[in-house]
């Protein structure tokens, strides 16, 4: 997960925590939807397949849904679609353009917590090569403190 996405997830989670008490007192479900669009420009990035440095530009669209129930249960989901480009600092290197999707879901109450994130990036180079990055991560914490977690990143240079 990118630093930006971690910051967004933490900000949304913080918002959820602040609204939990209000929703619990309201006696019903409180739901909000947040939509965001932004362009992120990230210079100094490294192509993981060639080592070339350059600038990654993301044109991102995000949707988050947050539901807080009266019993203290929280549900948070988010999805992003991103047009992504990599412009190398050295114009003799390969440039890339493609698409990224990112989704996360988390649910919790006073006893249990579960969260899952998935991301998939596929970009095509000006030389016909592809870079594919995928990741699935999951965390569950039960009422007894039992924790189950995994993180499966994949990088394919072809």
C-alpha positions in Angstrom: 0.0 0.0 0.0 1.4 3.4 -0.9 2.1 6.0 1.8 -0.8 8.1 0.5 -3.2 5.2 0.8 -2.0 4.5 4.3 -2.6 8.1 5.3 -6.1 8.1 3.7 -7.0 4.8 5.5 -5.7 6.1 8.8 -7.6 9.4 8.4 -10.8 7.6 7.5 -10.3 5.1 10.4 -9.8 8.1 12.8 -13.0 9.7 11.5 -14.8 6.4 12.1 -13.5 6.2 15.7 -14.6 9.8 16.3 -18.1 9.1 15.0 -18.6 5.8 16.8 -20.0 7.3 20.0 -22.4 9.5 18.1 -23.8 6.6 16.1 -24.1 4.4 19.2 -26.2 7.0 21.0 -28.3 7.6 18.0 -29.9 4.2 18.3 -29.6 3.3 14.6 -27.1 3.1 11.8 -25.2 6.1 10.7 -23.8 5.9 7.2 -21.7 8.3 5.1 -20.1 8.0 1.7 -17.0 10.0 0.7 -15.9 10.5 -2.9 -12.4 12.0 -3.7 -10.5 12.8 -6.9 -6.9 13.8 -7.0 -3.7 13.7 -8.9 -0.6 12.6 -7.1 2.9 13.4 -8.6 5.7 11.3 -7.0 9.2 12.2 -8.3 12.2 10.1 -7.4 10.5 6.7 -7.7 12.3 3.6 -8.9 11.1 1.2 -11.6 11.3 -2.2 -9.7 12.1 -4.1 -12.9 14.9 -1.9 -14.4 16.1 0.3 -11.6 15.4 3.4 -13.6 14.3 6.5 -11.6 11.5 8.7 -12.6 8.1 10.3 -11.7 5.0 8.3 -11.0 1.8 10.2 -11.6 -1.6 8.9 -10.3 -5.0 10.2 -11.4 -7.1 8.7 -8.7 -10.8 8.3 -7.9 -11.8 7.0 -4.5 -15.0 6.0 -2.8 -15.3 5.2 0.9 -18.4 4.0 2.7 -18.6 4.1 6.5 -21.4 2.6 8.6 -21.6 2.8 12.4 -24.3 0.7 14.1 -25.9 1.4 17.5 -24.2 -1.7 19.0 -20.8 -0.2 18.3 -20.2 -2.3 15.1 -18.3 -0.4 12.4 -18.0 -1.2 8.7 -15.6 0.7 6.5 -15.0 0.0 2.8 -13.1 1.8 0.1 -12.2 1.4 -3.5 -9.9 3.3 -5.8 -9.3 3.3 -9.6 -6.2 5.0 -10.8 -4.7 5.9 -14.2 -1.0 5.6 -13.6 2.2 6.7 -15.6 5.9 6.3 -15.0 8.1 8.9 -16.8 11.8 8.0 -16.5 14.3 10.8 -15.7 16.4 9.5 -18.5 14.4 9.7 -21.8 16.3 6.7 -23.2 14.6 4.5 -20.5 11.2 2.9 -20.9 8.1 4.9 -19.9 5.0 3.1 -18.6 1.2 3.8 -18.5 -1.6 1.7 -17.2 -4.2 1.2 -14.4 -4.3 0.5 -10.7 -7.2 -0.7 -8.5 -7.2 -0.7 -4.7 -9.9 -1.9 -2.3 -10.1 -2.4 1.4 -12.7 -3.5 3.9 -12.7 -3.5 7.6 -15.3 -4.4 10.3 -15.1 -4.3 14.0 -16.9 -4.2 17.3 -15.9 -4.3 20.9 -14.9 -8.0 20.5 -13.6 -8.6 17.0 -11.8 -6.8 14.2 -11.1 -7.9 10.6 -9.6 -6.0 7.6 -8.6 -7.0 4.1 -6.9 -5.0 1.4 -6.2 -5.8 -2.3 -4.3 -3.9 -4.9 -3.5 -4.5 -8.5 -1.3 -2.4 -10.8 -0.6 -3.3 -14.5 1.3 -0.9 -16.7 2.7 -1.3 -20.3 6.0 0.0 -21.3 6.8 1.9 -24.5 8.9 -1.1 -25.5 5.9 -3.5 -25.1 7.0 -4.9 -21.7 4.6 -5.1 -18.7 5.0 -4.5 -15.0 2.3 -6.2 -12.8 2.2 -5.6 -9.0 -0.5 -7.3 -6.9 -1.0 -7.6 -3.2 -3.5 -9.1 -0.8 -3.2 -8.5 2.9 -5.5 -9.6 5.7 -5.7 -9.2 9.5 -8.2 -10.8 11.9 -8.2 -10.3 15.7 -10.8 -12.3 17.7 -12.3 -11.5 21.1 -9.8 -13.9 22.7 -6.9 -12.1 21.1 -6.2 -14.7 18.5 -4.6 -13.0 15.5 -4.5 -14.3 11.9 -2.7 -12.2 9.3 -1.0 -12.6 5.9 0.5 -10.3 3.3 1.0 -11.7 -0.2 2.8 -9.2 -2.6 3.6 -10.2 -6.2 5.8 -8.5 -8.7 6.0 -9.7 -12.3 8.3 -8.1 -14.9 7.5 -9.3 -18.4 
